[in-house]
Amino acid sequence: MLDRALSVEEGSASAHVGAATGYLEAGNAERARELFEAARELDGAAAESDVIEHYLQMIDEMEEENQP
């Protein structure tokens, strides 16, 4: 449902950030990363850039912790 509403062609960065945060909280870091990265390309990305970068860094750290 979120994917249909939030295609890269339409939507705002803040909507993508909101959806990505939900995916991250649900444990789907891969999909969250995709949405955060897509948010960089959308209207309003400048206003969300600090949040986007924070969450991408957090995902990177989570992935590093899960490495053997």
WOPE-V291515 format. One record per residue. PHI is phi in radians with two decimals (* if undefined). D_FIRST is the distance of its C-alpha to the first C-alpha in Angstrom with 2 decimals. Layout:
PHI | D_FIRST
PHI | D_FIRST
//
This chain:
* | 0.00
-1.08 | 3.81
-1.04 | 5.42
-1.14 | 5.34
-1.35 | 6.55
-2.14 | 8.74
-1.37 | 10.83
-1.12 | 14.34
-1.26 | 15.94
-2.42 | 14.60
2.02 | 13.90
-2.06 | 16.26
-1.06 | 17.40
-1.14 | 17.05
-1.16 | 13.34
-1.12 | 12.99
-1.07 | 15.49
-1.07 | 13.74
-1.15 | 10.52
-1.09 | 13.04
-1.08 | 15.10
-1.08 | 12.54
-1.09 | 12.14
-1.10 | 15.93
-1.11 | 16.59
-1.45 | 14.70
1.60 | 17.03
-1.82 | 15.03
-1.14 | 17.45
-1.10 | 16.99
-1.20 | 13.39
-1.05 | 14.55
-1.03 | 17.52
-1.00 | 15.71
-1.24 | 13.87
-1.08 | 17.20
-1.15 | 19.10
-1.15 | 17.01
-1.07 | 17.52
-1.03 | 21.22
-1.64 | 21.09
-1.80 | 19.53
-0.99 | 21.27
1.55 | 22.25
-1.09 | 22.44
-1.07 | 26.03
-1.20 | 25.27
-1.80 | 22.76
-1.04 | 24.87
-1.11 | 26.51
-1.15 | 23.34
-1.02 | 21.76
-1.13 | 25.01
-1.04 | 25.39
-1.21 | 22.14
-1.11 | 22.81
-1.13 | 26.29
-1.09 | 25.09
-1.12 | 22.92
-1.01 | 26.05
-1.13 | 28.18
-1.10 | 25.98
-1.16 | 26.12
-1.12 | 29.89
-1.13 | 30.41
-1.49 | 28.80
-1.31 | 31.14
-1.23 | 34.17
//
